[in-house]
Amino acid sequence: MSADYDLPGSVTVSVLTPSTTFSSNTNSLNFDLAPYQGCVGVILNAGANTAGDANSKLTAAIYDSADNSTYAAIAGATFTNVTNANSLQVYDLDTRVARRYMRVVTTVLGVNTVYPVSMSIVGQKQYNQ
């Protein structure tokens, strides 16, 4: 379950992954897109690698599912690799094209690598649900 924050104008911010550190492959929380209309912004906020080798990287991609069980990558729904610099990225995900559920799948490559990461989603709910 994500934490939701309703903002004026029917905009909702939901936390997919609270601020934490990633040192291995990690999935965000599963998120139900059904209440949302149009595009939502999927936000990846990652800090620079705080340990490990200089050639390490964090990759992130958005996956979707019709049944909240079997997930597959959405073609082209990826973030730019994070290496040794802070990175704040937003991917516009069209809820009319994606299947009902989504999550962000991250892969950490490198030895003794640690990335500070948080992920959120921002969107407008239909009918003020």
Phi, psi and omega in degrees: 000131179270159175271127181254143176230107180280131179248158178306145180088018176066024176267135182240135173251127180237137180271120177272322177216116177297161180304122182204184175245140177251126174236001178211174180299135186217144173254144173286177173297151173287143186228131180273117181273352187307320182286352188261153178238146177068218182268146171242151177263119176263119189252127173249119178241105185235139175270171178294154175306124183261000179201173174084194187279158183287347181264010182286162175203157175246125176249151180215138179219153180263130178245153176228168184206144175276334188241006182062026180229307181257115183252148177220151180295140173274125182306125177079357183270071181232159174258156174296139179304140176261131181240252185251031177219152176298149184214124174240115185229148176233130175249126177276112181255122180277113183291344178281344182254321181289153173288173193301319184251148177218162171204163176255129180251124180247149176233130178253122180245131179134169182263130180051043185267138179223125177240128171284130187218144164219151179225140180219168175227139180234129179195175179252125178281147175286141171055028178053042179290000000 
